[in-house]
Amino acid sequence: MHSISKTYLAVLLIFLPGTAIAAPSAPEIASQPTRSSGDDAQLLQQGRELYTTGQFAQAIKIWQQAAQNYKAKGDKLNLAIASSNLSLAYQQLGQWQQAEQAIAVSFDVLQGSREQGSNSKFKIQNSKFPDSRLPTPDSRGLPVLAQALNTQASLQLGMGQAETAVSTWQQAATAYERAGDRSGNIQSLLNQSQALQALGLYRRALETLTSADRSLSATPDSPLKAAGLRQMGNLLRSIGDLPQSQQILQRSLELARKLNSQSDIAASLFSLGNTARSQRDNPTALAYYQQAATTAIAPITKLQARLNQFSLLVDTQDSTAQSLIPEIQSLLATIPPSSKTIYAQIDFAQSLMIQGSTEQGAGSREKRAEGAEGEKTTLNRQPSSQSVAPAFTVNRQPSTTNYQLPITQIAQLLASAVDRSRNLGDRRAEAYAIGSLGSLYEQNRQWQDAQELTQQALILSQAANAPDITYRWQWQLARLLRMQGDTPGAIATYREAVKTLKSLRNDLVAVNPEIQFNFRDEVEPVYRELVALLLSGQKSGETPQQNLAQARETIEALQLAELDNFFREACIEAQPVAIDRVVDRDNPTAAVIYPIILPDRLEVILKIPQQPLRHYTIHQPQTQVEQTVERLQRSLTEPDRTKDVRDLSQQIYNWLIQPVANELQQSGVKTLVFVPDGVLRNIPMSALFDGKQYLVEKYAIAVSPGLQLTNPQPISLANLKALTAGLSVPPANSPFPPLPAVRLEFNLIQQAGVAIAELLDRAFTSKSLETKIDSNSFNVVHLATHGQFSSQAENTFILAADGPINVRKFDDLLRSRNRRRPNAIELLVLSACETATGDRRAALGLAGIAVRAGARSTLASLWQIDDEATAIFIGEFYKQLTKTKLTRAEALRQAQLNLMKNYPNYRRPGYWAAYVLVGNWL
């Protein structure tokens, strides 16, 4: 029962119950290293059999008898074993004080049994016994010490002390290694990895698990091997490698079935369900959860499977969710209190809250808070003498019919979680339970009560140094202040929440294995709600400059968080230069436009050189904006839809450009740089239409993924050298069509005066690309091959002869080159890529590649176009870039105008508008 408070909390702390619960792992039972009487040895074995079948109370009675017998005989090593096993059984029952006492007996006995005193080379690093020493690695006591350390670490993790548990398991691994116990060493590495995951240190956990996996691969099939594969699969899911996670978890399941280990079968099914859920394969996930629940022996595994099944049914608004409620209630009532059960209660309560709000027709927290004023239940709280938070009592009133359980019962469920967390001494759990209760009061429109509870939860989470929980209650408090009309207080609190999220950066990805699944619901709204307040209540032209600047910075912080989430780690830091500085000092003919999509309107902030920021509001709801953009996106890729393209793009032009068209013209601006938001990233701004002309006919256009650029300089034309790689013939069995004009494309690049090194067709593999990039100083990397941009990193790739190169692999390849060579890649060209169909955030993949590649500019296609048109376009782009010394943005414009004006077959926007320039436009 190693997974715990913080691992379990990691599943819940940011998200509502759409998240999946981490699967439990089985603790190790100490074995018998020394001779003892047959009766006593039989007692130890009998206890082990009871323990493995989940009969923990009976196992305790047997081991207590064995411990008494060993103590009477002075058999210290076997007494230490029995005591260690007792501690594990107490942990399973949530009897933490008894568990601590039992493991303390084990350490006391081991300390007293040392045979070589100060000559020992191994210390117990235990808070109760900091100076005690045990026998050397060759003595009989070392295996017992290793087992005791393993048990101690399990206890520490179960009580939410993950950092201490990591250290203790490191010592256990060392002890096992010195004792020559390979299996014990592997188990300790697996446990270490789990504790590291509980701390959110997923990359470090993967390194530890990889080390264990190397050892496991050389061992015979065993439950330990099945558990190792399962942990590897879970960890791969946590860092976003879903296909690999599924593959390894399937191997774990097959091995568990081969061994006929019911507990491992249930755990593997449960993990496969979580991975299927992350892949958005809901039917498969539900089937796995059902199988896990019916197979599970341990009640906690059954409970977790049912909770995930319930929350997924709630998320998909499936009415069969109601049928699971009685079983979940029964399991919660019978499983002994522990960190797991506390978070299970909270998870269940939050699923019920979501279910109730969904049946009201208001799924979001915002809508729940602002729900109908009809008949409701009032929740009453009776204050007590407790200093942190009051005891909660709920007086029954006429209940609402929107909840499958009366709202009073949901409140009691959370109140019970508060009490249990206090009894356990788990402050993080207490903070989460109190804050969740505040959320219920918020949902019930009892603003003042909700505010008091939220403030108490915030104090607790800050005292526990838990920013991953703190931001949540700051956000909740900001909403409550706003609902009560305290706009300045709400803005200040939103700012604190955003500040906390910024401080998390890498941890924001790491604290929750399922963050990719819920980012839009539980992180993004914090930023957008702040922006909405900063830009509200003012007429256009009257918004303070400070508010405009902060609104832009907030959206940029959101975009950076999106990229961190995309890659499952913080994006690399660079030495950026603010776009405003580039516009004001280096390129005074460029203006920057920042459209921001809010639920009820579209806000646009404009930066013209040497002028203050200004903004204007377009009163179009988010749904209308998204529908219009998506219709334009589809129309651009279909033949004979030019009229639709013009109508739709003119509508977007009227939103973004028309209000400031005269100002732009009068200011002498020649380049428009867009920092697009949301679905606006999926369309080329060059295709916007004013009724007579497309925007590209008047301005050069570029896109920036944020407010800052990495070392923005004009491209150096001296010694321009390109690595060109492409596939004219895709790999066998590939769904992609041939690209016969790739050879022509490379020839035209060379004719433009660019020296090239070529990898074509079979010569273009991931390995050859890596070798070429590492061994030569290229300032341009040009890839003429199929590829896809997606909001999911695992679905973003470029195609090589040996298969897809995943965005992470491509990122590692280019970053490796950047570390070896100081000269940056000036230009990355992806000439035959496309955005994933039906993915509103597909362009996030393009932004991810552009930012992480280290290239100052990226030129890429948003959809596939005619192969010959691509070659003509690319040839003209390089010609304009090298021979006329234009900026990159103007070279792109001229290449687009060339197709539009000089090639009748390619004058539709579907051809020339496919390309966007991301990053440095100079």
GIRAHU-V612150 format. One record per residue. PHI is phi in degrees with one decimal (none if undefined). BURIAL is b if it has 9 or more other C-alpha atoms within 8 Angstrom, else e. Layout:
PHI:BURIAL + PHI:BURIAL
This chain:
none:b + -81.0:b + -93.4:b + 167.2:b + -58.6:b + -81.2:b + -65.3:b + -65.5:b + -62.5:b + -57.3:b + -73.7:b + -106.7:b + -62.9:b + -102.9:b + -118.1:b + -73.4:b + -70.6:b + -65.8:b + -79.4:b + -99.4:b + -87.9:b + -67.9:b + -75.5:b + -77.8:b + -122.9:b + -86.8:e + -75.9:b + -90.2:e + -95.4:e + -64.7:b + -96.5:e + -102.3:b + -93.8:b + -141.3:e + -68.3:e + -151.1:e + -62.4:e + -57.4:e + -63.4:e + -68.6:b + -61.9:b + -66.0:e + -62.1:b + -58.5:b + -66.6:e + -61.6:b + -62.2:b + -63.4:b + -65.2:e + -64.3:b + -62.1:b + -67.6:e + -97.2:e + 84.6:e + -94.1:b + -69.8:b + -61.9:e + -67.1:b + -62.8:b + -60.4:b + -60.4:e + -65.0:b + -69.6:b + -61.1:b + -64.4:b + -62.5:b + -62.3:b + -62.1:b + -62.7:b + -65.5:b + -63.3:b + -63.8:e + -89.0:e + 74.0:e + -85.9:b + -70.6:b + -67.1:b + -71.0:b + -62.9:b + -63.0:b + -64.7:b + -59.4:b + -67.5:b + -62.5:b + -64.6:b + -58.5:b + -59.2:b + -62.1:b + -65.5:b + -61.8:b + -60.9:b + -62.9:b + -91.5:b + 73.0:b + -94.6:b + -70.0:b + -63.8:e + -63.9:b + -63.3:b + -63.7:b + -63.1:b + -66.9:b + -70.9:b + -64.6:b + -61.0:b + -60.6:b + -67.8:b + -58.8:e + -64.7:b + -65.0:b + -63.2:b + -75.2:e + -95.7:b + -59.3:b + -104.1:e + -125.2:b + 47.7:b + -69.0:e + -79.9:e + -64.9:b + -102.4:e + -127.8:b + -105.4:b + -83.8:b + -92.2:b + -128.4:e + -59.1:e + -83.3:e + -133.4:b + -68.5:b + -110.6:e + -74.3:e + -127.8:b + -123.5:b + -60.2:b + -66.7:b + -57.9:b + -85.4:e + -84.0:e + -69.1:b + -77.5:b + -65.5:b + -60.6:b + -68.5:b + -59.6:b + -59.0:b + -66.0:b + -66.0:b + -63.2:b + -60.4:b + -65.1:b + -61.1:b + -64.0:b + -59.3:b + -63.6:b + -61.2:b + -67.1:b + -63.1:b + -99.1:b + 85.0:b + -102.3:b + -65.0:b + -61.8:b + -64.4:b + -62.0:b + -57.9:b + -61.2:e + -66.9:b + -68.6:b + -61.8:b + -65.6:b + -62.2:b + -61.5:b + -63.4:b + -64.3:b + -61.2:b + -62.7:b + -69.4:b + -83.7:b + 74.5:e + -98.6:b + -66.5:e + -62.8:e + -62.8:b + -62.7:b + -64.1:b + -58.8:b + -66.4:b + -65.4:b + -61.6:b + -65.8:b + -57.9:b + -60.7:b + -65.4:b + -65.8:b + -64.0:b + -63.7:b + -61.8:b + -86.9:b + 82.9:b + -93.6:b + -72.0:b + -65.0:e + -66.0:b + -62.3:b + -65.7:b + -60.9:e + -63.9:b + -68.5:b + -62.1:b + -61.3:b + -65.8:b + -64.7:b + -60.5:e + -71.3:b + -64.1:b + -61.7:e + -94.5:e + -105.8:e + -65.9:e + -59.8:e + -162.6:e + -57.3:b + -62.7:e + -65.8:b + -62.3:b + -66.0:b + -63.6:b + -62.1:b + -63.7:b + -64.3:b + -63.0:b + -62.6:b + -64.3:b + -69.2:b + -62.9:b + -63.8:b + -62.3:b + -97.2:b + 94.5:b + -90.3:b + -71.3:b + -59.9:e + -66.8:b + -59.1:b + -61.6:b + -63.7:b + -72.1:b + -65.5:b + -65.4:b + -63.4:b + -61.9:b + -64.7:b + -60.5:e + -67.0:b + -61.5:b + -67.8:b + -61.2:e + -83.7:b + 55.8:e + -98.4:b + -60.8:b + -64.8:b + -72.0:b + -61.2:b + -62.7:b + -64.8:b + -68.8:b + -60.8:b + -61.7:b + -65.8:b + -62.4:b + -61.8:b + -65.1:b + -68.4:b + -60.4:b + -65.6:b + -64.2:b + -82.9:e + 64.3:e + -95.8:b + -62.4:b + -59.3:e + -65.8:b + -60.3:b + -62.6:b + -64.9:b + -64.3:b + -61.9:b + -62.5:b + -64.1:b + -62.6:b + -65.9:b + -78.6:e + -89.4:b + -60.3:b + -93.4:b + -73.0:b + -57.5:b + -66.4:b + -65.8:b + -61.0:b + -62.0:b + -64.7:b + -64.8:b + -66.0:b + -64.4:b + -67.7:b + -61.8:b + -63.3:b + -64.7:b + -69.2:b + -63.1:b + -64.8:b + -58.3:b + -92.8:e + 55.8:e + -92.1:e + -67.8:e + -69.6:e + -56.8:b + -58.9:e + -68.1:e + -86.3:b + -59.0:e + -59.8:e + -65.9:e + -63.6:b + -60.6:e + -64.5:e + -64.4:b + -62.6:b + -75.7:e + -101.9:e + -78.0:b + -59.6:e + -60.4:b + -165.2:b + -58.1:b + -59.1:b + -69.4:b + -61.4:b + -70.4:b + -63.4:b + -60.3:b + -64.2:b + -59.3:b + -62.0:b + -61.0:b + -69.4:b + -62.1:b + -64.5:b + -64.8:b + -62.3:b + -59.9:b + -63.0:b + -70.6:b + -64.9:b + -71.9:b + -81.3:b + 83.6:e + -135.1:b + -82.8:b + -84.3:e + -62.0:e + -57.5:e + -70.9:b + -61.9:b + -66.8:b + -104.2:e + -65.1:b + -63.2:e + -89.8:e + -64.3:e + -56.6:e + -146.1:b + -94.5:b + -94.2:b + -95.5:b + -103.4:e + -118.5:b + -102.1:e + -66.9:e + -132.1:e + -82.3:e + -67.6:e + -81.2:e + -86.0:e + -148.8:e + -74.2:b + -73.5:b + -109.0:b + -124.7:b + -118.4:b + -87.0:e + -72.9:b + -123.3:e + -55.1:e + -88.2:b + -75.4:b + -89.3:e + -78.9:e + -106.0:b + -70.7:b + -114.3:e + -56.6:b + -59.6:b + -65.9:b + -70.0:e + -64.2:b + -63.2:b + -64.7:b + -60.0:b + -71.8:b + -62.2:b + -63.4:e + -64.2:b + -61.5:b + -61.3:b + -65.2:b + -65.6:b + -66.3:b + -62.1:e + -78.6:b + 79.6:e + -95.7:b + -70.0:b + -62.0:b + -63.0:b + -62.6:b + -60.2:b + -70.5:b + -68.0:b + -64.4:b + -62.8:b + -66.5:b + -64.2:b + -59.1:b + -64.2:b + -64.8:b + -63.9:b + -60.5:b + -62.3:b + -88.8:b + 64.7:e + -98.2:b + -60.0:b + -67.8:e + -61.1:b + -60.4:b + -63.8:b + -61.7:b + -64.6:b + -64.4:b + -63.4:b + -66.3:b + -63.3:b + -65.4:b + -60.2:e + -63.9:b + -67.7:b + -69.1:b + -64.7:e + -84.3:e + 52.8:e + -121.2:b + -62.7:b + -66.2:b + -95.5:b + -55.1:b + -60.9:b + -63.4:b + -77.3:b + -62.8:b + -63.0:b + -63.2:b + -64.8:b + -61.2:b + -61.7:b + -65.4:b + -63.9:b + -64.1:b + -64.2:e + -94.5:e + 86.9:e + -91.2:b + -64.7:b + -59.0:e + -64.9:b + -64.3:b + -60.5:b + -61.0:b + -74.5:b + -58.6:b + -60.3:b + -64.4:b + -63.9:b + -65.1:b + -60.8:e + -64.9:b + -62.7:b + -62.2:e + -66.9:e + -75.7:b + 38.8:b + -60.8:b + -65.9:b + -59.5:b + -73.5:b + -78.8:b + -65.7:b + -138.5:b + -60.5:b + -108.1:b + -63.2:b + -59.0:b + -74.9:e + -125.3:b + -52.6:b + -66.4:e + -91.0:e + -119.0:b + -125.2:b + -55.5:b + -60.1:b + -58.1:b + -67.9:b + -68.9:b + -66.0:b + -66.0:b + -60.5:b + -60.0:b + -71.7:b + -61.9:b + -104.8:b + -100.8:e + 74.1:e + -126.1:e + -76.2:e + -55.1:b + 91.2:e + -110.9:e + -68.4:b + -57.1:e + -57.2:b + -61.9:e + -66.0:b + -63.9:b + -62.1:b + -70.9:b + -61.9:b + -62.7:b + -63.8:b + -66.5:b + -66.4:b + -64.6:b + -61.0:b + -64.0:b + -64.0:b + -66.6:b + -63.5:b + -61.9:e + -68.9:b + -58.1:b + -67.2:b + -61.6:b + -92.2:b + 65.0:b + -163.1:b + -65.3:b + -67.3:b + -62.2:e + -86.0:e + -130.1:e + -111.6:e + -79.9:e + -120.1:b + -63.4:b + -59.9:b + -56.4:b + -66.7:b + -62.4:b + -68.5:b + -74.8:b + -111.0:e + -95.4:e + -141.5:b + -72.0:b + -107.2:b + -114.1:b + -116.8:b + -118.6:b + -118.9:b + -118.4:b + -81.3:b + -127.9:b + -91.1:b + -115.8:b + -55.2:e + -110.1:e + -165.8:b + -116.1:b + -104.5:b + -128.9:b + -111.6:b + -119.7:b + -120.5:b + -105.3:b + -51.2:b + 64.6:e + -127.2:e + -67.9:e + -65.1:b + -137.5:b + -143.9:b + -141.0:b + -112.5:b + -110.4:b + -84.9:e + -125.7:b + -67.6:b + -55.5:b + -60.1:e + -68.3:e + -59.8:b + -65.5:b + -64.3:e + -64.7:b + -63.5:b + -66.9:b + -65.7:b + -64.4:b + -58.4:b + -67.7:e + -65.0:b + -62.4:b + -97.9:e + -111.2:e + -70.0:e + 60.3:e + -120.6:b + -60.1:b + -63.7:e + -61.6:b + -60.0:b + -66.0:b + -62.8:b + -69.8:b + -70.3:b + -69.5:b + -61.6:e + -69.3:b + -58.1:b + -63.3:b + -74.4:b + -91.8:b + -110.9:e + -51.8:b + -61.3:b + -126.6:e + -58.1:e + -66.1:e + -61.1:e + -62.6:b + -66.6:e + -70.5:e + -81.1:e + 76.8:e + -68.0:b + -117.3:b + -128.1:b + -110.0:b + -109.0:b + -98.7:b + -111.6:b + -74.5:b + -123.3:b + 56.4:e + -65.8:b + -63.1:e + -71.3:b + -89.6:b + -122.4:b + -83.5:b + -67.9:e + -60.9:b + -89.2:b + -62.3:b + -124.7:b + -98.3:b + 106.7:e + -128.6:e + -133.2:e + -79.7:b + -60.1:b + -67.0:b + -75.6:e + -113.0:e + -138.4:b + -75.9:b + -132.3:b + -139.4:b + -122.7:b + -118.3:b + -77.0:b + -170.8:b + -84.3:b + -131.1:e + -119.9:b + -88.2:b + 44.6:e + -70.6:b + -139.7:e + -59.7:e + -67.2:e + -84.4:e + -84.6:e + -71.3:e + 56.8:e + -68.0:b + -133.7:b + -119.3:b + -92.6:b + -108.3:b + -135.3:b + -163.9:b + -125.1:b + -83.9:b + -123.9:b + -71.2:b + -60.7:b + -58.9:e + 66.1:e + -83.7:e + -78.5:e + -88.9:e + -78.0:e + -66.2:e + -124.6:b + -64.1:e + -89.2:b + -60.6:b + -60.9:e + -60.8:e + -58.1:b + -66.6:b + -63.0:e + -67.8:b + -62.9:b + -66.5:b + -64.9:e + -76.6:b + 98.4:e + -99.8:b + -72.0:b + -126.5:b + -117.7:e + -111.9:e + -127.2:b + -123.1:b + 55.2:b + -61.9:e + -74.4:e + -95.7:b + -122.7:b + -61.0:b + -70.0:e + -66.4:b + -63.4:b + -62.3:b + -63.7:e + -63.7:b + -64.4:b + -72.2:b + -98.5:e + -135.8:e + -96.7:e + -94.3:b + -105.1:b + -133.3:b + -119.4:b + -118.2:b + -115.5:b + -101.8:b + -152.6:b + -65.5:b + -166.1:b + -138.8:b + -103.2:b + -143.2:b + -75.5:b + -108.6:b + -58.8:b + -68.1:b + -106.6:b + -108.5:b + -159.7:b + -121.7:b + -99.1:b + -114.3:b + -63.0:b + -96.5:e + 119.4:e + -66.4:e + -102.9:b + -61.4:b + -58.0:b + -68.7:e + -64.0:e + -63.0:b + -61.2:b + -61.8:e + -63.5:b + -72.2:b + -68.3:b + -62.1:b + -65.9:b + -65.0:b + -70.0:e + -85.4:e + -125.5:e + -70.7:e + -77.2:e + -74.4:b + -74.7:b + -71.1:b + -147.2:b + -111.0:b + -116.9:b + -121.2:b + -92.5:b + -135.2:b + -93.0:b + -154.7:b + -85.2:b + -64.4:b + -64.8:e + 76.6:e + -105.8:b + -62.2:e + -111.4:b + -59.9:b + -65.2:b + -59.4:b + -62.8:b + -64.5:b + -60.9:b + -61.3:b + -62.8:b + -61.7:b + -71.7:b + -78.1:b + -66.0:b + 82.1:b + -75.1:b + -71.9:b + -140.7:b + -130.3:b + -107.5:b + -145.0:b + -94.0:b + -88.7:b + -151.2:b + -77.7:b + -127.9:b + -51.0:e + -61.1:b + -68.5:e + -60.5:b + -60.6:b + -61.4:b + -62.5:b + -59.5:b + -63.9:b + -60.0:b + -67.3:b + -59.7:b + -67.3:b + -61.2:b + -64.1:b + -68.1:b + -93.5:b + -99.2:e + -108.8:e + 56.3:e + -82.3:b + -67.9:b + -59.4:b + -65.3:b + -72.0:b + -62.5:b + -62.4:b + -60.0:b + -64.0:b + -65.6:b + -69.0:b + -63.7:b + -61.5:b + -64.5:b + -65.9:b + -92.9:e + -107.1:e + -128.6:b + -53.6:e + -71.5:e + -121.5:b + -83.8:b + -66.9:b + -57.3:b + -58.4:b + -93.1:b + -79.3:b + -88.9:b + -66.5:b + -98.4:b + -128.3:b + -105.8:b + -112.0:b + 105.0:b + -65.0:b + -98.5:b + -68.9:b
